[in-house]
Amino acid sequence: MLMHPDMLLVLANDRHREVIAEADRRRLLTSARLTRHARRAARKASAVRGQPTGILASCEPSAAVPAR
């Protein structure tokens, strides 16, 4: 079956756009996943100091309070 050259060009261009869009989606998802993992790792690193101990917890970390 012979196809018209313009039709082949349209099909090739459509496929090319699909491949580019798929690569963009993959790149975006990878970037989002890496950002999310980095944020989680940073949160775990500061989890001890970042979590309040209760409603009446002081604003300063207890290690920085001078002994009396």
C-alpha positions, -999 to +999 in steps of 0.1 A: +000+000+000+015+033-010+009+063+012+010+099+002+043+116+011+025+144+030+007+118+051+039+101+060+054+134+070+024+141+092+027+107+109+064+111+114+059+146+130+032+133+153+053+105+165+082+128+170+060+151+191+048+121+212+083+110+219+093+145+230+063+148+252+070+115+268+106+125+275+094+158+291+069+139+313+096+115+324+120+143+331+094+162+351+084+132+372+121+123+379+128+159+390+097+159+413+107+125+427+142+136+435+130+169+450+106+149+472+133+125+484+156+154+492+129+172+512+122+140+531+159+134+538+162+170+551+131+166+573+145+134+588+179+151+595+162+179+614+134+158+630+149+158+665+151+196+668+122+204+645+094+186+664+078+205+692+077+186+725+042+198+734+019+228+736+039+246+762+074+239+747+099+267+747+109+284+715+146+277+722+162+243+720+169+229+755+207+225+747+211+262+743+195+271+776+221+281+802+223+260+834+213+277+866 
